[in-house]
C-alpha cells in the first residue's frame, strides 16, 4: 500500500520539480548586446565603417531623434564615419 501511494507522489515530484528553476545570483539580468555583433548588423555595406544612416538602423522614436548627436559624439576623429573601435568605445557603460 505504501508503494502505491509513494510512487505517484515521487513521480509527481520529479515531474513538477523539473519545471521549477531557481536562478543563481546575477542570473535573469539581461546582458547588454555585444557591440561587435551590433556593429556588424548595422554595417549594411560591410565596409567596416558606419555612416549615420547605418548607425540609425534598428532605432526607434527617441533614439532616432538623438542619433545625429550620439553619432557625432562616437565619431572621435570627426571623419563622418564610425569605426568598430569608436563604436566599442562609445558603447561602454558610463560608471
N, C-alpha and C positions, 0 to 999 in steps of 0.2 A: 504494500500500500504506500509506503514512503516513497518508493521509486516512482510510482505512478503520479505522485504529486510533485516530487522533486525534479523529475525530468522535464516536464513542461515549464516549470519555473526557471530551470537552468537554461533551457532553450530560449525562453523569453529574455532572460538577462543577457545572453550572448547576442541575440538579435538587436535588442534595444541598446545595449552597451556600445555596439559598433556605430550607432547613429549619433552618439554624443561625443563631442570632442572638446577638449579643454585647451584653449590657446595658451601657449607659453608666453611669458612676459615679453612684450615687444611685438608679438605676432598680431596680425589683424590690422596693423597700421599699413596704410598704403605707401609703398615706396615711391619716391619721385622717379619719373621716367629717366631712362638712360639718355644723356644728352647726345651721344653719338648716334643712337637709333633715331631720335627725334630729328637731328640734323640730316641724316640720310633720307628720311621720309620727306623732309621739306625740300631737299636739294633735287628738284624735279629734273633738271638737265644734267645732273651728275658731274658738274664741273668742279666740285669741292668748295664752292662758294655759294652763299645765299644772297640773292637780291632781296629788296624789300618785298616784292610780290611773292617770292618763295617763302620768305620769313613769315608772311601773313597766312600761309597755308594752314588750314585747320583751326584758325582763330575765329572767335565769335564775339559779337557785340562790343563789350567794353575793351576786350583785348585788341580788337581791330582799331578802336579809337586811339589806343595808346601805342600801337605798333610802330608808327614812324619815330616817335621819341625813343622808344625802347631800342629800336634798331640802331638809331644814331648813337645811343649810349654803348651798345655792344660793339659797334664798329670802331674799335680802338684806334686804328690807323686812319680812319676817315676816308677810306677809298670808295665808299658806297657799296661795299660788299662785306659780308661777314664770313670769316674763315671758321673752320672747325675749332681752332684754338680760341678764337674770340668768342664763339658760341659757348664753348665749355666754360670759359672764364665768366661769361655773363649769366650762366646757368647755376653757378654756385650759390647755395643759400647764404643769405646775409646773416651773420651772427652778431 
